[in-house]
Amino acid sequence: MSVKMKKFCYMVFGILLIGICVAAFRMSGFGVDPFTCMNLGISMFIHMGFGTWQLIVNAVLLVLVFFTVRHCIGLGTVVNMVCVGYISDFLCWVMEDIINLQMNWPLKFFMLFLGMLFASSGVAFYMVAEMGVAPYDSMAFIIEKFSKGKIPFQYGRVCSDVVVMAIGVAFCAASGNSIFQVVGLGTLINSMFNGPFIQFFRSRIEKTLP
């Protein structure tokens, strides 16, 4: 298999893992990822549909990425933006409506673990592919660039995750809704550890390419 084809497979596989990760978080009931947390909180506050608001945010971030870290835009950017939500919806539909999965506590914690594992490994796979990343995933690269390397990617990711999670909680509370609609144990774990885990998997996946 050529290097180009291998990278394409990495990109597709990584985005598939991210779709599974989002579905696992949703089914665990332990909260959503930090970026979704922010978008849910703001969409509740301004009374706009979640999908519409998230599309607007992604478009704004894409413009920011274009003028700062343009190399992060590619086929993987588009595939990620279009496919992750549909993969997640499909898996939730299969597991909840077709299989009628009953989520007991051990299964909830297993889904939380699966979500964390695939969140970091999925992003690592499609970043190593170098075929573009999602607009939000590029934020850590922007932080790294403007800090002139003083804040490496993994810590830049923690910074961006903590900030967007806090924004989501603040807007959710301001809208009069329970903050537990947008944040949970999974959100907290994801925001603190996803960046280092992504870097951990990246360093190992990169060794599989010539």
C-alpha positions as a Markdown table, in Angstrom:
| # | Residue | x | y | z |
|---|---|---|---|---|
| 1 | Met | 0.0 | 0.0 | 0.0 |
| 2 | Ser | 1.4 | 3.4 | -1.0 |
| 3 | Val | 2.0 | 6.1 | 1.7 |
| 4 | Lys | -0.7 | 8.3 | 0.2 |
| 5 | Met | -3.3 | 5.5 | 0.3 |
| 6 | Lys | -2.3 | 4.6 | 3.9 |
| 7 | Lys | -2.8 | 8.2 | 5.0 |
| 8 | Phe | -6.2 | 8.3 | 3.3 |
| 9 | Cys | -7.2 | 5.1 | 5.3 |
| 10 | Tyr | -5.9 | 6.7 | 8.5 |
| 11 | Met | -8.0 | 9.8 | 7.8 |
| 12 | Val | -11.2 | 7.7 | 7.2 |
| 13 | Phe | -10.5 | 5.4 | 10.2 |
| 14 | Gly | -9.8 | 8.4 | 12.5 |
| 15 | Ile | -13.1 | 10.1 | 11.6 |
| 16 | Leu | -15.0 | 6.8 | 12.1 |
| 17 | Leu | -13.5 | 6.5 | 15.5 |
| 18 | Ile | -14.5 | 10.1 | 16.4 |
| 19 | Gly | -18.1 | 9.3 | 15.2 |
| 20 | Ile | -18.1 | 6.2 | 17.5 |
| 21 | Cys | -16.6 | 8.4 | 20.3 |
| 22 | Val | -19.4 | 11.0 | 20.1 |
| 23 | Ala | -22.1 | 8.2 | 20.1 |
| 24 | Ala | -20.4 | 6.5 | 23.1 |
| 25 | Phe | -20.4 | 9.8 | 25.1 |
| 26 | Arg | -24.0 | 10.4 | 24.2 |
| 27 | Met | -25.0 | 6.8 | 25.3 |
| 28 | Ser | -23.0 | 7.0 | 28.5 |
| 29 | Gly | -25.0 | 9.9 | 29.9 |
| 30 | Phe | -21.9 | 11.4 | 31.4 |
| 31 | Gly | -21.8 | 14.6 | 29.4 |
| 32 | Val | -20.7 | 15.6 | 25.9 |
| 33 | Asp | -17.3 | 16.7 | 24.6 |
| 34 | Pro | -16.3 | 20.3 | 25.5 |
| 35 | Phe | -16.9 | 21.8 | 22.0 |
| 36 | Thr | -20.4 | 20.3 | 21.9 |
| 37 | Cys | -20.9 | 21.6 | 25.5 |
| 38 | Met | -20.2 | 25.2 | 24.4 |
| 39 | Asn | -22.5 | 25.0 | 21.3 |
| 40 | Leu | -25.3 | 23.4 | 23.3 |
| 41 | Gly | -25.1 | 26.0 | 26.0 |
| 42 | Ile | -25.0 | 29.0 | 23.6 |
| 43 | Ser | -27.8 | 27.5 | 21.4 |
| 44 | Met | -30.0 | 27.2 | 24.5 |
| 45 | Phe | -29.3 | 30.8 | 25.5 |
| 46 | Ile | -30.1 | 32.3 | 22.1 |
| 47 | His | -32.9 | 29.8 | 21.3 |
| 48 | Met | -31.3 | 28.6 | 18.1 |
| 49 | Gly | -31.2 | 25.0 | 16.8 |
| 50 | Phe | -28.0 | 23.2 | 17.9 |
| 51 | Gly | -27.1 | 22.1 | 14.4 |
| 52 | Thr | -27.5 | 25.6 | 12.9 |
| 53 | Trp | -25.5 | 27.2 | 15.6 |
| 54 | Gln | -22.7 | 24.6 | 15.4 |
| 55 | Leu | -22.5 | 25.1 | 11.6 |
| 56 | Ile | -22.1 | 28.9 | 12.2 |
| 57 | Val | -19.4 | 28.4 | 14.7 |
| 58 | Asn | -17.5 | 25.9 | 12.5 |
| 59 | Ala | -17.7 | 28.4 | 9.6 |
| 60 | Val | -16.3 | 31.2 | 11.8 |
| 61 | Leu | -13.5 | 28.9 | 13.0 |
| 62 | Leu | -12.8 | 27.8 | 9.5 |
| 63 | Val | -12.2 | 31.4 | 8.5 |
| 64 | Leu | -9.9 | 31.9 | 11.4 |
| 65 | Val | -8.0 | 28.7 | 10.5 |
| 66 | Phe | -7.7 | 29.8 | 6.9 |
| 67 | Phe | -5.8 | 33.0 | 8.0 |
| 68 | Thr | -3.6 | 31.4 | 10.7 |
| 69 | Val | -2.9 | 27.7 | 10.1 |
| 70 | Arg | -4.1 | 27.1 | 6.6 |
| 71 | His | -2.2 | 23.8 | 6.3 |
| 72 | Cys | -4.9 | 22.3 | 8.7 |
| 73 | Ile | -7.6 | 22.6 | 6.0 |
| 74 | Gly | -8.0 | 19.7 | 3.6 |
| 75 | Leu | -10.3 | 16.8 | 2.7 |
| 76 | Gly | -10.3 | 15.6 | 6.2 |
| 77 | Thr | -11.8 | 18.9 | 7.4 |
| 78 | Val | -14.8 | 18.5 | 5.1 |
| 79 | Val | -15.3 | 14.8 | 5.8 |
| 80 | Asn | -15.1 | 15.5 | 9.6 |
| 81 | Met | -17.6 | 18.3 | 9.5 |
| 82 | Val | -20.1 | 16.4 | 7.4 |
| 83 | Cys | -19.8 | 12.8 | 8.6 |
| 84 | Val | -19.1 | 12.7 | 12.4 |
| 85 | Gly | -22.7 | 13.8 | 13.3 |
| 86 | Tyr | -24.3 | 11.3 | 11.0 |
| 87 | Ile | -22.1 | 8.4 | 12.2 |
| 88 | Ser | -23.0 | 9.2 | 15.8 |
| 89 | Asp | -26.7 | 9.5 | 15.0 |
| 90 | Phe | -26.7 | 6.2 | 13.1 |
| 91 | Leu | -24.9 | 4.3 | 15.9 |
| 92 | Cys | -27.2 | 5.7 | 18.6 |
| 93 | Trp | -30.2 | 4.7 | 16.5 |
| 94 | Val | -28.8 | 1.2 | 16.0 |
| 95 | Met | -27.9 | 0.7 | 19.6 |
| 96 | Glu | -30.9 | 2.3 | 21.2 |
| 97 | Asp | -33.8 | 1.7 | 18.8 |
| 98 | Ile | -32.8 | -1.5 | 16.9 |
| 99 | Ile | -30.9 | -3.4 | 19.6 |
| 100 | Asn | -32.8 | -1.7 | 22.4 |
| 101 | Leu | -29.6 | -1.5 | 24.5 |
| 102 | Gln | -30.3 | -1.1 | 28.2 |
| 103 | Met | -27.6 | 1.2 | 29.7 |
| 104 | Asn | -26.8 | -0.1 | 33.2 |
| 105 | Trp | -24.0 | 1.5 | 35.2 |
| 106 | Pro | -21.1 | -0.9 | 34.1 |
| 107 | Leu | -22.1 | -0.3 | 30.5 |
| 108 | Lys | -22.3 | 3.5 | 31.0 |
| 109 | Phe | -18.7 | 3.5 | 32.4 |
| 110 | Phe | -17.6 | 1.3 | 29.5 |
| 111 | Met | -19.1 | 3.7 | 27.0 |
| 112 | Leu | -17.3 | 6.6 | 28.8 |
| 113 | Phe | -14.0 | 4.7 | 28.6 |
| 114 | Leu | -14.6 | 3.9 | 24.9 |
| 115 | Gly | -15.5 | 7.6 | 24.2 |
| 116 | Met | -12.3 | 8.8 | 25.8 |
| 117 | Leu | -10.1 | 6.2 | 24.0 |
| 118 | Phe | -11.6 | 6.9 | 20.6 |
| 119 | Ala | -11.8 | 10.7 | 21.1 |
| 120 | Ser | -8.0 | 10.9 | 21.3 |
| 121 | Ser | -6.9 | 8.0 | 19.0 |
| 122 | Gly | -9.4 | 9.1 | 16.3 |
| 123 | Val | -8.1 | 12.7 | 16.3 |
| 124 | Ala | -4.5 | 11.3 | 16.3 |
| 125 | Phe | -5.2 | 9.1 | 13.3 |
| 126 | Tyr | -6.6 | 11.8 | 11.1 |
| 127 | Met | -4.0 | 14.3 | 12.2 |
| 128 | Val | -1.1 | 11.9 | 11.3 |
| 129 | Ala | -2.8 | 11.5 | 7.8 |
| 130 | Glu | -2.1 | 15.3 | 7.2 |
| 131 | Met | -5.2 | 15.6 | 5.1 |
| 132 | Gly | -6.9 | 18.4 | 7.1 |
| 133 | Val | -8.5 | 18.5 | 10.5 |
| 134 | Ala | -11.8 | 19.9 | 11.9 |
| 135 | Pro | -11.8 | 23.7 | 12.6 |
| 136 | Tyr | -12.0 | 23.2 | 16.3 |
| 137 | Asp | -9.2 | 20.7 | 16.4 |
| 138 | Ser | -7.0 | 23.4 | 14.7 |
| 139 | Met | -7.4 | 25.7 | 17.7 |
| 140 | Ala | -4.6 | 24.0 | 19.6 |
| 141 | Phe | -2.3 | 24.5 | 16.6 |
| 142 | Ile | -3.2 | 28.2 | 16.6 |
| 143 | Ile | -2.4 | 28.5 | 20.3 |
| 144 | Glu | 0.9 | 26.7 | 19.7 |
| 145 | Lys | 1.7 | 29.1 | 16.8 |
| 146 | Phe | 1.0 | 32.3 | 18.6 |
| 147 | Ser | 2.7 | 31.2 | 21.7 |
| 148 | Lys | 5.8 | 30.5 | 19.5 |
| 149 | Gly | 5.9 | 27.0 | 20.7 |
| 150 | Lys | 5.8 | 27.8 | 24.4 |
| 151 | Ile | 2.4 | 26.1 | 24.7 |
| 152 | Pro | 2.7 | 22.8 | 22.7 |
| 153 | Phe | -0.3 | 21.2 | 21.0 |
| 154 | Gln | -1.3 | 18.9 | 23.9 |
| 155 | Tyr | -1.5 | 21.8 | 26.4 |
| 156 | Gly | -3.1 | 24.1 | 23.9 |
| 157 | Arg | -5.8 | 21.5 | 23.5 |
| 158 | Val | -6.4 | 21.4 | 27.2 |
| 159 | Cys | -6.6 | 25.2 | 27.3 |
| 160 | Ser | -9.2 | 25.4 | 24.4 |
| 161 | Asp | -11.2 | 22.5 | 25.9 |
| 162 | Val | -11.4 | 24.1 | 29.3 |
| 163 | Val | -12.3 | 27.5 | 27.9 |
| 164 | Val | -15.1 | 26.3 | 25.6 |
| 165 | Met | -16.5 | 24.0 | 28.4 |
| 166 | Ala | -16.7 | 27.0 | 30.8 |
| 167 | Ile | -18.4 | 29.1 | 28.1 |
| 168 | Gly | -21.0 | 26.3 | 27.6 |
| 169 | Val | -21.7 | 26.0 | 31.3 |
| 170 | Ala | -22.0 | 29.8 | 31.7 |
| 171 | Phe | -24.5 | 30.2 | 28.8 |
| 172 | Cys | -26.5 | 27.2 | 29.9 |
| 173 | Ala | -26.8 | 28.5 | 33.4 |
| 174 | Ala | -27.7 | 32.0 | 32.1 |
| 175 | Ser | -30.5 | 30.4 | 30.0 |
| 176 | Gly | -32.1 | 29.0 | 33.1 |
| 177 | Asn | -31.3 | 25.4 | 32.2 |
| 178 | Ser | -29.5 | 22.8 | 34.3 |
| 179 | Ile | -25.8 | 22.8 | 33.6 |
| 180 | Phe | -25.9 | 19.0 | 33.7 |
| 181 | Gln | -27.6 | 19.1 | 30.3 |
| 182 | Val | -24.3 | 20.1 | 28.8 |
| 183 | Val | -21.6 | 19.0 | 31.2 |
| 184 | Gly | -20.8 | 15.8 | 33.1 |
| 185 | Leu | -18.0 | 13.5 | 34.2 |
| 186 | Gly | -17.1 | 12.7 | 30.6 |
| 187 | Thr | -16.8 | 16.4 | 29.7 |
| 188 | Leu | -14.5 | 17.1 | 32.6 |
| 189 | Ile | -12.2 | 14.1 | 31.8 |
| 190 | Asn | -12.2 | 14.9 | 28.1 |
| 191 | Ser | -11.2 | 18.5 | 28.7 |
| 192 | Met | -8.3 | 17.7 | 31.0 |
| 193 | Phe | -6.8 | 14.6 | 29.3 |
| 194 | Asn | -7.8 | 14.6 | 25.6 |
| 195 | Gly | -4.9 | 16.8 | 24.5 |
| 196 | Pro | -2.1 | 14.7 | 26.2 |
| 197 | Phe | -3.8 | 11.5 | 25.0 |
| 198 | Ile | -3.9 | 12.8 | 21.4 |
| 199 | Gln | -0.2 | 13.6 | 21.5 |
| 200 | Phe | 0.5 | 10.1 | 23.0 |
| 201 | Phe | -1.3 | 8.3 | 20.2 |
| 202 | Arg | 0.1 | 10.7 | 17.5 |
| 203 | Ser | 3.7 | 9.9 | 18.5 |
| 204 | Arg | 3.1 | 6.2 | 18.1 |
| 205 | Ile | 1.0 | 6.3 | 14.9 |
| 206 | Glu | 3.5 | 8.5 | 13.2 |
| 207 | Lys | 6.1 | 5.6 | 13.5 |
| 208 | Thr | 3.9 | 3.4 | 11.3 |
| 209 | Leu | 4.5 | 5.7 | 8.3 |
| 210 | Pro | 7.8 | 5.7 | 6.4 |
